[in-house]
Structure formats: structure tokens, C-alpha cells
């Protein structure tokens, strides 16, 4: 059996943000092909862009920077939808994925989301000094651990792993969407999302674990794309999806640490 069993079965990742047949495609004869090192380099570049704008929104607290941040965050969401498409439950694709746009949209996404990360981080840091450094460190260690577990075969992304992780990820997405609707209607949020008791902490631990395991599938699909000789632009596509997962993981770790420190 192939070590990429999940991809051989489904041809895509369990991460909803990276669900695309693009990684099944191969570069045309004479065209440049995707490489694993290329994807790593693109991911490093996008993370550097995210850190850059995060630092700006953290350190410069002015009305002008606030406006720039909001514009950047809006541009990031537009870039994400333009690249990964828009899927509506029970309806299907409203806008289909266009991975060939990733070389242009990925930097826009990284820069824009950096503003969001900076604002969120600054808010948490004001309440719990030192929490951002802890969250960044934990995100790095978790991501490194997941990569090590994947490369050594401790975690194998087989068919059952993919199905369970995809179901869990979609369950979290639906929970957050339901909470958004509930908040708009009632002005309140789901108790489990803000509770600093064992139930709330347990939920946050579960979400952190699911976000971390999504990294394994992202690693696998990027490696598979490189092995199949996917088009060069898929390096940006995979890197953009991986950065999305890392940002999600970082924010969830921030939320978990905040619950623990508020007890």
C-alpha cells in the first residue's frame, strides 16, 4: 500500500481549505514542475510576510493603521475565496477553486492575515502578558512534532484517518458558523467557546488537536503533489493552505492558554 493512502483514495486533503483535485494534476511537458523544496521556500516566505504585518499592526496603534488593517484583512478573505473557492453545504461549489491564482493571491492573503494575527495577539497580550510568546512557541513545537510524526510514520494518513479528521474538522466549522448565527441573533456566544472550566478547556484541547492533525494531511498532500510532478504554481497553493492551518492552530492555542490563565 502506498504511504500516501489517503491521497491515493481521495486525491485531496482532509483540510477543507486545501480540498482540490489540483494536486492530482501534472505539469505539461516542458513546463516547470512543483518541488518539495519549492513549497517549503514558499511557505517560509508567506510566514515571513505574515509576521511582518502582524508586527506592524501590533506596534502601530493609530486610526490610519486600523484602517489599513481592516482593508488588509478584507483583501485576505477575498484572496482566499478567489483561490480556494466557496463551498456551501448541501448546495455545492458556489465558486470553484482556482489554484493557478495562488502565486498572486497567496502573498495578499499572508500580508492581510498578518494584520489580523497582530490585532488578535495584541488583544490577548494586553489581558495576559507573555501569552503570545507562549502561543508562538507552542505552535512551533506542535508543528515540528507533527512533521516529525509524519516523516517517521508514527502518524499515517490512511483512509480512516482522513475520514475521521475531515468529519471532526467540518464539525468544528459548523459549530463556529452556528455560533456566529447565534451571536448575531442573541448577542451571546456558545458557552463552551468561552468557558474556562473543564468543558471549555476540553473543547479547546480538542480543536487544537484537530488543527494540529490537519497539518499532517497538508504535509502529505504537498509531498504527493511534488512526487506526481504537479504544476509549479501548486507550490504557492500548498504553501497558502499550510499557512492557513498554522494561523488557525496559533489562534486556537491562544484561546486555550487564555482559558487556562483565566482560571
LUMLOLO-971717 format. One record per residue: y, x, z of N, C-alpha, C, O, CB in turn. Coordinates in steps of 0.05 Angstrom, whole numbers, padded with zeros to 5 digits, always signed. Each point is the difference from the previous one (the first is absolute). Glycine has a CB too. Example, Ala and Ser with C-alpha at 12.3 -4.5 7.8 and 13.67 -1.06 7.14 Angstrom:
<pts>
-00114+00264+00156+00024-00018+00000+00024+00018+00000+00000+00021+00013-00023-00059+00012 +00044+00031-00039+00024+00016+00001+00022-00015+00014+00022+00010+00004-00035+00014-00047 
</pts>
This chain:
<pts>
-00024+00017+00000+00024-00017+00000+00025+00018+00000+00001+00020+00014-00026-00057+00011 +00045+00028-00040+00025+00016-00001+00014-00001+00026-00002-00019+00015+00007+00008-00063 +00008+00034+00055+00015+00000+00025+00025-00018-00001+00012-00004+00020-00028+00051-00013 +00022-00057-00031+00022-00019-00003-00011-00028-00004+00007-00014-00018+00022+00050-00002 -00048-00044+00038-00014-00025-00004+00018-00024-00001-00004-00018-00017-00034+00038+00040 +00059-00020-00006+00018-00023+00000+00015-00002-00027+00003-00022-00010+00002+00027+00060 +00003+00018-00060+00014-00001-00026-00018-00006-00023+00008-00014-00019+00025+00046+00038 -00057-00022-00018-00019-00006-00021-00006-00030-00002-00006-00010-00021-00014+00056+00026 +00021-00059+00018-00006-00028+00001+00024-00017-00007-00002-00019-00016-00031+00028+00051 +00057-00001-00025+00024-00017-00004+00021+00012-00018+00016-00014-00011-00025-00004+00056 +00009+00045-00047+00019+00013-00017+00028-00001+00012+00020+00004-00015-00047-00016-00024 +00030+00008+00065+00026-00002+00012-00002+00003+00030-00021-00001+00011+00037-00028-00049 +00007+00033+00050+00000+00004+00029+00001-00026+00016+00006-00021-00011+00017+00064+00003 -00030-00040+00034+00002-00023+00017+00029-00005+00009+00006-00022+00010-00052+00030+00006 +00063+00011-00020+00028-00003+00006+00013-00019-00021+00000+00007-00023+00002+00039+00044 +00008-00069-00013+00011-00019-00019+00023+00012-00017+00005-00009-00022-00017-00027+00053 +00026+00056-00020+00022+00012-00014-00009+00018-00023+00016+00007-00018+00010-00009+00060 -00052+00009-00043-00009+00018-00020-00022-00013-00017-00014+00014-00016+00025+00025+00046 -00015-00065-00027-00021-00014-00015+00008-00002-00030+00017-00016-00007-00030-00010+00048 +00001+00043-00057+00006+00000-00028-00023+00013-00015-00013+00018+00010+00062-00016-00001 -00053-00010-00034-00020+00013-00017+00011+00025-00013-00014+00013-00015-00006-00057+00006 +00045+00051+00016+00012+00024-00013-00016+00025+00005-00001+00017-00018+00045-00038+00025 -00057+00023+00016-00015+00025+00006-00026+00001-00016-00013+00021-00001+00033-00021+00047 -00028-00022-00059-00024+00000-00017+00007+00011-00028-00019+00007-00014+00001-00046+00041 +00043+00040-00034+00008+00008-00027-00002+00030-00002+00000+00015+00020+00030-00054-00024 -00032+00049-00021-00001+00028-00005+00023+00007-00020+00008-00016-00016-00058+00018+00024 +00059+00023-00005+00022+00008-00018-00009+00002-00029-00023+00007-00005+00043+00019+00044 -00002-00032-00057-00007+00001-00028-00004+00029-00008+00012+00018+00012+00015-00060-00022 -00043+00047-00011-00004+00028-00009+00027+00014-00005+00017-00011-00015-00061-00003-00005 +00047+00037+00031+00025+00015-00004+00021-00005+00021+00019+00016+00003-00029-00017-00050 +00007-00021+00062+00019-00006+00022-00007+00015+00025-00023+00007+00005+00031-00052-00025 +00012+00050+00037-00005+00014+00025-00014-00018+00019+00006-00024+00002+00035+00052-00009 -00060-00017+00022-00016-00016+00019+00009+00004+00029+00012+00020+00007-00051-00016-00039 +00033-00024+00047+00005+00001+00029-00017+00022+00013-00023+00004-00008+00035-00053+00008 -00001+00062+00020-00015+00020+00016+00004-00007+00029+00020-00012+00008-00015+00048-00043 -00024-00028+00052+00002-00004+00028+00023+00015+00012+00015-00011+00017-00064+00004-00015 +00053+00032-00011+00023+00015+00010+00026-00012-00008+00019+00000+00016-00047+00041-00018 +00029-00053-00022+00024-00013-00008+00007-00024+00017+00023-00004+00007-00033+00018-00053 -00010-00029+00054+00004-00023+00018+00009+00009+00027+00017-00013+00013-00052-00013-00037 +00024+00048+00034+00008+00011+00026+00030+00009-00001+00015-00005+00018-00063+00020-00009 +00055-00002-00031+00028+00009-00003+00019-00023-00001+00021+00000+00012-00037+00040-00036 +00009-00061+00009+00017-00024-00002+00003-00013+00027+00021-00010+00007-00036+00003-00055 -00007+00005+00063+00001-00012+00027+00019+00016+00018+00016-00012+00015-00063-00005-00020 +00046+00043+00004+00017+00017+00016+00029-00004-00008+00018-00001+00018-00054+00035-00013 +00042-00037-00030+00027-00004-00010+00011-00027+00010+00022-00002+00009-00032+00030-00049 -00007-00049+00039+00009-00026+00009+00004-00001+00030+00019-00013+00009-00044-00008-00047 +00008+00034+00053+00004+00001+00029+00026+00015+00007+00014-00007+00019-00064+00006-00013 +00056+00022-00021+00025+00015+00005+00024-00017-00006+00020+00001+00015-00043+00042-00027 +00022-00060-00009+00022-00018-00006+00003-00021+00022+00022-00007+00008-00030+00014-00057 -00015-00017+00059+00001-00020+00022+00013+00012+00025+00017-00013+00013-00058-00009-00032 +00033+00046+00026+00011+00014+00024+00030+00004-00004+00016-00002+00019-00060+00024-00010 +00053-00014-00033+00028+00005-00006+00017-00024+00006+00020+00002+00015-00034+00031-00050 +00008-00056+00023+00016-00024+00004-00004-00012+00028+00019-00012+00011-00021+00003-00060 -00021+00014+00061-00004-00009+00028+00019+00015+00018+00012-00012+00018-00060+00001-00027 +00051+00037+00004+00019+00016+00016+00029-00009-00004+00015+00000+00019-00047+00038-00022 +00039-00046-00021+00027-00009-00006+00006-00026+00015+00021-00002+00013-00022+00024-00058 -00017-00041+00043+00005-00026+00014-00001+00002+00030+00012-00016+00014-00031-00007-00054 +00004+00043+00050-00002+00005+00029+00026+00012+00011+00010-00009+00020-00060+00015-00025 +00060+00014-00010+00023+00016+00011+00027-00011-00007+00020+00006+00014-00050+00033-00017 +00032-00054-00019+00026-00010-00009+00001-00030+00005-00010-00016-00016+00015+00053-00019 +00008-00045+00057+00002-00028+00007+00028-00011-00007+00017-00002+00018-00051+00009+00019 +00038-00013-00062+00026-00011-00009-00005-00024-00017-00023-00004-00010+00043+00049+00011 +00000-00063-00004-00004-00024-00017-00008+00008-00029-00016-00014-00012+00050-00010+00041 -00022+00045-00039-00007+00008-00027-00029+00008-00002-00013-00007-00020+00060+00022+00013 -00057+00000+00026-00028+00008+00000-00018-00024+00004-00022-00001-00012+00034+00046+00030 -00003-00064-00002-00016-00025+00003-00003-00014-00026-00022-00010-00006+00038+00006+00052 +00006+00002-00062-00001-00013-00026-00019+00015-00019-00016-00011-00015+00063-00006+00022 -00044+00044-00007-00017+00016-00017-00029-00003+00007-00018-00002-00017+00055+00035+00012 -00043-00035+00031-00027-00003+00009-00012-00027-00009-00023-00001-00009+00033+00029+00049 +00006-00049-00038-00010-00026-00009-00005-00001-00030-00020-00011-00009+00045-00010+00047 -00008+00034-00053-00004+00002-00029-00025+00016-00006-00016-00007-00018+00066+00004+00010 -00053+00025+00022-00024+00017-00004-00026-00014+00007-00019+00002-00015+00047+00037+00025 -00028-00055+00012-00024-00014+00008-00006-00022-00021-00024-00004-00007+00034+00013+00056 +00010-00023-00059-00004-00020-00020-00011+00012-00026-00018-00011-00012+00055-00015+00031 -00026+00050-00026-00010+00014-00024-00029+00008+00003-00016+00000-00019+00062+00016+00009 -00054-00008+00035-00027+00008+00005-00019-00023-00004-00022+00004-00012+00038+00030+00045 -00009-00058-00023-00018-00023-00004-00002-00007-00029-00022-00008-00009+00035-00009+00054 +00009+00018-00060-00001-00006-00029-00018+00020-00014-00016-00007-00017+00063-00013+00019 -00044+00046+00005-00016+00021-00012-00030-00005+00006-00017+00004-00018+00055+00028+00022 -00044-00040+00020-00028-00005+00007-00012-00023-00015-00022+00002-00011+00031+00016+00056 +00006-00040-00047-00010-00023-00015-00002+00006-00030-00019-00008-00013+00040-00022+00047 -00002+00045-00045-00001+00008-00028-00024+00017-00006-00012-00002-00022+00062+00000+00020 -00059+00018+00021-00022+00018-00005-00027-00012+00007-00019+00001-00016+00050+00036+00026 -00033-00050+00013-00026-00010+00009-00004-00030-00006-00021-00011+00005+00023+00045+00030 +00019-00047-00045-00002-00028-00007+00004-00018+00024+00006+00009+00022-00037+00004-00059 +00028-00039+00032+00003-00019+00021-00023-00020-00002-00003-00014-00019+00054+00019+00019 -00067-00005+00021-00024-00018+00001+00004-00022+00020+00008+00005+00023-00038+00033-00036 +00026-00063+00004+00003-00023+00018-00027-00011+00006-00015-00006-00019+00062-00004+00001 -00053+00006+00043-00027-00010+00008-00006-00027-00014+00017-00018-00001-00013+00042+00045 -00028-00027-00053-00011-00024-00013+00013-00006-00027-00007-00020-00013-00002+00002+00059 +00028+00035-00054+00013-00004-00026-00007+00023-00019-00007-00005-00024+00044-00020+00046 -00036+00049-00013-00006+00024-00016+00025+00017-00004+00019-00003+00015-00055-00023-00038 +00036+00043+00003+00022+00018-00005+00024-00015-00012-00002-00011-00022-00031+00049+00016 +00055-00037+00021+00025-00011-00011+00012+00021-00018+00011-00006-00021-00003-00023+00062 -00009+00054-00032+00009+00023-00015-00022+00021+00001-00007+00010+00022+00056-00020-00013 -00060+00018-00031-00022+00019+00000+00009+00028+00005+00023+00007-00006-00047-00036-00026 +00006+00046+00043+00007+00028+00006+00008+00015-00026-00012-00004-00021-00019+00003+00061 +00050+00019-00037+00008+00017-00023+00002+00029+00010+00022+00010+00004+00004-00049-00026 -00049+00051+00025-00001+00027+00012+00015+00021-00017+00008+00021+00011-00051-00033+00009 +00047+00007-00046+00014+00020-00016+00029+00003+00008+00014+00019-00008-00045-00030-00029 +00041-00008+00053+00028+00002+00010+00002+00018+00025+00023+00007+00007-00015-00053-00025 -00030+00053+00029+00000+00015+00026+00017+00026-00001+00013+00006+00020-00058-00025-00012 +00044+00035-00029+00017+00024+00000+00030-00006+00005+00014+00018+00010-00047+00003-00041 +00042-00044+00024+00028-00008+00004+00004-00015+00026+00019+00004+00014-00013-00005-00064 -00025-00017+00056+00003-00017+00024-00008+00013+00026+00011-00008+00021-00018-00031-00051 -00011+00057+00029-00010+00013+00025+00023+00014+00015+00002-00004+00024-00047+00010-00045 +00062+00010+00008+00022+00013+00015+00019-00021+00011+00011+00003+00022-00015+00037-00051 +00009-00062+00014+00018-00021+00009-00012-00013+00025+00015-00005+00020+00002-00003-00067 -00043+00004+00047-00013-00012+00023+00002+00018+00024+00007-00009+00022-00038-00016-00052 +00025+00051+00026+00000+00019+00023+00027+00003+00012+00003-00001+00024-00041+00025-00046 +00058-00022+00005+00028+00003+00010+00009-00026+00015+00012+00002+00021-00002+00030-00058 -00016-00055+00025+00008-00025+00012-00014-00005+00027+00012-00009+00019-00004-00008-00065 -00034+00021+00046-00015-00005+00025+00007+00020+00022-00003-00005+00023-00034-00014-00050 +00047+00043+00019+00009+00019+00019+00023-00012+00017+00001+00005+00024-00015+00032-00054 +00032-00052+00017+00021-00012+00016-00011-00020+00020+00009-00001+00023+00021+00006-00063 -00050-00020+00032-00013-00020+00018-00014+00015+00023+00003-00008+00023-00009-00024-00061 -00008+00053+00032-00014+00015+00021+00020+00012+00020-00005+00000+00024-00032+00011-00057 +00060-00001+00022+00020+00011+00018+00012-00020+00019+00003+00005+00024+00007+00028-00059 -00004-00057+00024+00012-00021+00017-00020-00010+00021+00008-00004+00023+00021-00009-00062 -00054+00009+00030-00020-00009+00019-00005+00021+00022-00001-00007+00024-00021-00020-00061 +00021+00052+00029-00005+00021+00019+00023+00003+00020-00005+00004+00024-00022+00020-00059 +00051-00026+00025+00023+00002+00017+00001-00022+00021+00008+00004+00023+00017+00018-00060 -00033-00046+00029-00001-00023+00018-00020+00005+00023+00006-00005+00023+00007-00025-00061 -00037+00039+00030-00021+00006+00021+00008+00023+00017-00005-00001+00025-00029-00016-00056 +00046+00038+00020+00008+00023+00015+00021-00006+00021+00001+00011+00022-00012+00018-00061 +00029-00048+00032+00021-00008+00019-00012-00013+00025+00011+00002+00022+00021-00008-00061 -00054-00009+00035-00013-00014+00022-00019+00019+00015-00003-00002+00025+00007-00041-00050 -00018+00060+00010-00020+00017+00012+00003+00029-00010-00013+00008-00019-00019-00048+00022 +00049+00055+00011+00006+00028-00009-00026+00016-00003-00017+00000+00017+00061-00003+00005 -00046+00017-00045-00023+00017-00005-00023-00014-00015-00019+00013-00008+00031+00010+00049 -00009-00049-00045-00022-00015-00012-00004+00007-00030-00023-00001-00009+00032-00036+00042 +00012+00044-00046-00002+00006-00029-00016+00026-00004-00017+00001-00018+00061-00024+00009 -00039+00043+00024-00015+00025-00002-00029-00005+00006-00018+00011-00014+00059+00015+00027 -00047-00043+00006-00027-00006+00007-00013-00015-00024-00023+00006-00007+00034-00009+00056 +00003-00016-00061-00011-00016-00022-00005+00018-00024-00020-00003-00014+00044-00038+00031 -00005+00058-00023-00003+00018-00024-00024+00018+00005-00016+00004-00019+00066-00005+00010 -00053+00012+00033-00022+00018+00006-00027-00015-00003-00018+00011-00012+00048+00016+00043 -00031-00051-00020-00025-00015-00001-00007-00008-00029-00023+00001-00007+00032-00018+00054 +00012+00010-00062-00005-00007-00028-00012+00024-00015-00019-00003-00016+00057-00030+00017 -00027+00057+00003-00010+00024-00012-00029+00005+00008-00017+00006-00017+00064+00013+00015 -00052-00021+00028-00027+00006+00010-00021-00020-00010-00022+00006-00007+00042+00016+00047 -00011-00048-00041-00019-00021-00009-00006+00004-00030-00023-00001-00008+00041-00031+00042 +00003+00037-00050-00004+00004-00029-00017+00025-00005-00018-00001-00017+00062-00020+00008 -00040+00042+00024-00016+00025-00004-00029-00006+00008-00018+00009-00013+00058+00020+00022 -00044-00044+00013-00027-00006+00009-00014-00017-00021-00024+00004-00004+00039-00002+00052 -00001-00022-00060-00013-00017-00020-00008+00016-00025-00021-00004-00011+00048-00035+00029 -00009+00058-00025-00007+00017-00023-00024+00018+00005-00017+00003-00017+00066-00003+00004 -00050+00011+00038-00023+00016+00007-00025-00016+00002-00022+00008-00010+00053+00021+00036 -00029-00053-00015-00024-00018+00001-00010-00008-00027-00024-00002-00005+00041-00015+00049 +00001+00014-00063-00007-00007-00027-00013+00023-00014-00021-00003-00013+00058-00030+00011 -00024+00057+00004-00010+00023-00015-00027+00010+00011-00017+00010-00016+00064+00003+00007 -00052-00017+00035-00026+00009+00011-00021-00022-00002-00024+00006+00007+00049+00023+00024 -00018-00053-00040-00020-00021-00003-00006-00015+00026-00018-00017+00000-00001+00044-00036 +00035-00023+00057-00004-00015+00024+00006-00029-00005-00014-00018+00010+00027+00058+00018 +00008-00046-00043+00006-00027-00009-00005-00002-00029+00012+00015-00016+00023-00021+00052 -00053-00011-00044-00007-00003-00029+00009-00028-00010-00009-00020+00010-00031+00051-00004 +00059-00031-00025+00011-00025-00010-00020-00014-00019+00004-00001-00024+00042+00020+00029 -00067-00030+00007-00020-00015-00016+00008-00029-00003+00022-00008+00008-00058+00039+00007 +00019-00046-00028+00006-00028-00007+00007-00017+00025+00019-00014+00000-00049+00018-00040 +00013-00002+00061+00004-00015+00024+00026+00008+00014+00014-00017+00011-00064+00011-00006 +00055+00032-00004+00025+00010+00012+00024-00012-00014+00019-00009+00013-00042+00052+00000 +00022-00043-00040+00023-00011-00015+00004-00030+00005+00023-00009+00005-00032+00043-00040 -00013-00049+00035+00002-00029+00004+00012-00006+00027+00018-00017+00003-00057+00010-00033 +00029+00020+00051+00009-00006+00027+00030+00009+00004+00015-00015+00012-00062+00021+00005 +00053+00017-00028+00028+00010+00003+00020-00017-00016+00022-00005+00009-00040+00051-00001 +00009-00055-00032+00018-00016-00015+00005-00027+00014+00023-00010+00001-00040+00032-00043 -00004-00034+00053+00002-00025+00014+00019+00003+00024+00017-00017+00006-00063+00003-00021 +00042+00036+00030+00017+00005+00023+00029+00004-00008+00018-00010+00014-00057+00030+00010 +00044-00005-00045+00027+00006-00009+00014-00026-00009+00023-00005+00007-00037+00051-00021 -00001-00062-00001+00012-00025-00009+00005-00019+00024+00019-00016-00001-00042+00021-00044 +00006-00004+00065+00004-00016+00024+00026+00007+00014+00015-00017+00009-00064+00013-00004 +00055+00030-00004+00026+00009+00012+00023-00008-00017+00020-00010+00011-00043+00049+00009 +00021-00037-00046+00021-00008-00018+00006-00030+00004+00024-00008+00002-00037+00043-00036 -00007-00051+00035+00003-00029+00003+00012-00006+00028+00016-00019+00003-00054+00010-00034 +00030+00024+00051+00011-00004+00027+00030+00005+00000+00015-00015+00012-00059+00028+00009 +00053+00009-00033+00028+00007-00001+00016-00020-00017+00022-00007+00006-00034+00055-00001 +00000-00058-00027+00013-00020-00016+00003-00026+00016+00021-00013-00001-00039+00033-00041 -00003-00028+00056+00001-00024+00016+00021+00002+00022+00014-00019+00007-00062+00010-00016 +00050+00033+00021+00020+00005+00021+00028-00002-00011+00018-00010+00013-00050+00040+00011 +00036-00020-00049+00026-00002-00013+00008-00029-00003+00023-00008+00006-00031+00051-00030 -00010-00060+00014+00006-00028-00003+00005-00013+00027+00019-00016+00003-00048+00014-00044 +00013+00009+00061+00003-00011+00026+00027+00007+00012+00013-00016+00013-00063+00018-00006 +00058+00023-00011+00026+00009+00010+00023-00015-00014+00020-00007+00014-00040+00052-00004 +00018-00049-00036+00021-00014-00015+00003-00029+00010+00022-00011+00000-00030+00041-00040 -00015-00042+00047+00000-00028+00008+00008-00004+00029+00016-00018+00007-00051+00010-00041 +00025+00025+00052+00003-00004+00029+00019+00020+00013+00011-00005+00022-00056-00014-00021 +00050+00042-00014+00016+00021+00012-00016+00018+00019+00012+00018+00013+00027-00048-00017 -00064+00025+00007-00018+00016+00018-00019+00016-00017-00002-00003-00024+00006-00031+00061 -00020+00051-00023-00020+00016-00014-00027-00005+00014-00001-00010+00022+00035+00045-00036 -00055-00028+00000-00027-00003+00012-00002+00017+00025+00009+00024+00000-00029-00033-00045 +00009-00002+00066-00002+00014+00026-00014+00027-00002+00009+00019+00012-00009-00064+00010 -00021+00046-00038-00017+00024-00001+00015+00023-00013-00007+00023+00004-00033-00052-00006 +00061+00024-00014+00015+00021-00013+00019+00015+00018+00006+00023-00005-00010-00049-00037 +00013+00013+00063+00019+00012+00018-00010+00004+00029+00012+00014+00016+00023-00035-00044 -00058+00010+00034-00011+00001+00027-00007+00029+00007-00013+00014-00016-00005-00061+00012 +00026+00056+00028-00007+00027+00008-00024+00000+00020-00005+00020+00013+00053-00006-00020 -00061-00037+00008-00025-00002+00015-00023+00011-00016+00003+00010-00022+00015-00050+00047 -00042+00037-00014-00024+00010-00014-00005-00013-00026-00010+00013-00019-00009-00003+00063 +00026-00036-00047-00004-00013-00025+00018+00011-00022-00009+00006-00022-00004-00047+00047 +00038+00045-00019+00019+00011-00019-00006+00029-00007+00001+00007-00024+00033-00038+00041 -00041+00046+00003-00007+00028-00005-00026+00002-00016-00002+00017-00018+00025-00004+00061 -00042-00030-00037-00025+00000-00015+00005-00007-00029-00013+00012-00018-00011-00025+00059 +00042-00006-00046+00006-00007-00028+00013+00023-00015-00007+00006-00022+00013-00054+00036 +00013+00062+00000+00013+00023-00013-00020+00022-00005+00002+00013-00021+00040-00025+00044 -00061+00017-00005-00020+00020-00004-00017-00007-00025-00007+00018-00015+00006-00008+00065 -00006-00035-00053-00015-00009-00023+00015+00005-00026-00012+00009-00019-00011-00044+00048 +00048+00028-00029+00016+00003-00024+00003+00030-00007-00002+00008-00023+00027-00050+00033 -00020+00059+00010+00002+00029-00005-00027+00010-00011+00001+00016-00019+00032-00011+00057 -00055-00014-00028-00026+00009-00009-00004-00008-00029-00010+00015-00016-00009-00018+00062 +00026-00022-00053-00003-00009-00028+00018+00015-00019-00008+00007-00022-00005-00053+00040 +00038+00051-00010+00018+00015-00016-00011+00028-00005+00002+00011-00022+00037-00037+00040 -00050+00038+00003-00011+00027-00002-00024+00001-00019-00002+00018-00017+00018-00008+00063 -00033-00030-00044-00024-00001-00017+00007-00005-00029-00014+00008-00019-00012-00025+00057 +00049+00003-00043+00009-00003-00028+00007+00026-00013-00002+00003-00024+00020-00047+00037 -00011+00064+00004+00005+00027-00011-00024+00011-00014+00001+00014-00020+00034-00006+00056 -00059-00013-00024-00025+00010-00011-00004-00010-00028-00008+00015-00018-00012-00013+00064 +00025-00028-00050-00003-00012-00026+00020+00011-00020-00005+00003-00024-00014-00044+00045 +00043+00046-00011+00021+00011-00018-00008+00028-00008+00003+00007-00024+00032-00034+00047 -00045+00043-00004-00010+00027-00008-00022-00002-00021+00000+00015-00019+00012+00002+00065 -00030-00035-00042-00023-00003-00018+00008-00008-00028-00010+00011-00019-00018-00022+00059 +00046-00008-00041+00008-00010-00027+00016+00021-00015-00002+00002-00025+00002-00049+00042 +00016+00063-00003+00016+00021-00013-00019+00022-00010+00003+00010-00022+00037-00020+00051 -00060+00017-00013-00019+00020-00008-00016-00010-00024-00006+00016-00018+00003+00002+00065 -00005-00043-00046-00016-00011-00022+00017-00001-00026-00011+00006-00021-00015-00034+00054 +00051+00021-00031+00017+00000-00024+00003+00028-00012+00000+00002-00025+00025-00040+00045 -00024+00058-00003+00002+00027-00010-00026+00008-00014+00000+00013-00021+00032-00001+00057 -00055-00020-00025-00026+00007-00011-00004-00014-00027-00012+00011-00018-00006-00005+00064 +00029-00030-00049-00003-00015-00025+00020+00008-00021-00002-00009-00023-00016-00028+00050 +00037+00054-00020+00020+00008-00019+00020-00022-00006+00007-00005-00024-00040+00036+00004 +00044-00044+00040+00020-00021-00003+00025+00011-00011+00005+00025+00002-00025-00051+00036 +00037+00010-00051+00025+00010-00011+00018+00013+00022-00003-00006+00024+00001-00030-00058 +00019+00054+00026+00016+00016+00018+00018-00017+00018+00004+00007+00023-00004+00029-00057 +00009-00059+00024+00018-00016+00017-00014-00012+00024+00013-00010+00019+00014-00001-00060 -00054+00011+00041-00014-00011+00022+00003+00017+00025-00004-00009+00022-00029-00011-00054 +00041+00045+00029+00006+00017+00023+00023-00013+00016-00002-00001+00025-00013+00042-00050 +00035-00050+00012+00023-00014+00013-00009-00026+00012+00008-00008+00022+00024+00030-00053 -00049-00036+00016-00009-00027+00009-00016+00003+00026+00004-00015+00019-00005-00001-00067 -00018+00035+00048-00016+00004+00024+00016+00011+00023-00003-00009+00023-00036+00017-00051 +00058+00010+00023+00017+00011+00021+00017-00021+00012+00004+00000+00024-00004+00044-00047 +00011-00062+00007+00017-00021+00009-00016-00019+00019+00010-00008+00021+00018+00011-00063 -00052-00010+00034-00017-00017+00017-00007+00014+00026+00000-00013+00022-00018-00010-00063 +00012+00048+00040-00007+00015+00024+00024+00002+00020-00004-00003+00024-00030+00029-00051 +00058-00022+00016+00024+00000+00017+00004-00027+00013+00009-00002+00023+00011+00038-00053 -00025-00057+00015+00002-00027+00011-00018-00003+00025+00008-00011+00020+00003-00008-00066 -00036+00028+00043-00019-00002+00022+00009+00017+00024-00002-00009+00023-00035+00000-00056 +00048+00033+00028+00009+00017+00021+00024-00012+00015+00002+00002+00024-00018+00037-00050 +00034-00052+00011+00023-00013+00013-00009-00023+00017+00009-00004+00022+00020+00017-00060 -00048-00029+00028-00012-00022+00015-00013+00011+00026+00005-00011+00021-00013-00016-00064 -00008+00048+00040-00013+00012+00024+00021+00009+00020-00004-00005+00024-00035+00019-00053 +00060+00000+00020+00020+00010+00018+00014-00023+00016+00004+00002+00024+00003+00037-00055 +00000-00060+00017+00014-00022+00013-00018-00014+00020+00008-00008+00021+00020+00001-00062 -00054+00004+00034-00019-00013+00019-00004+00018+00024-00003-00011+00022-00019-00013-00060 +00021+00050+00035-00002+00018+00023+00025-00002+00017-00002+00000+00025-00028+00031-00052 +00053-00033+00015+00025-00004+00015-00002-00026+00017+00007+00001+00024+00019+00023-00060 -00035-00045+00024-00003-00026+00015-00019+00003+00023+00005-00011+00022+00005-00014-00064 -00033+00038+00037-00020+00004+00021+00011+00016+00023-00003-00007+00024-00033+00004-00058 +00050+00025+00028+00011+00017+00021+00022-00015+00016+00002+00003+00024-00012+00038-00052 +00026-00057+00014+00020-00016+00013-00012-00019+00020+00011-00004+00022+00019+00008-00062 -00052-00017+00033-00014-00018+00018-00010+00014+00024+00002-00009+00023-00015-00020-00062 +00001+00053+00035-00011+00015+00022+00022+00010+00019-00004-00001+00024-00034+00015-00054 +00061-00006+00019+00021+00010+00017+00016-00022+00013+00016+00006+00019-00014+00034-00048 -00004-00064+00020+00015-00022+00013-00016-00014+00022+00010-00019+00012+00013+00013-00056 -00047+00015+00049-00016-00012+00021+00011+00006+00028-00012-00008+00020-00028+00011-00050 
</pts>
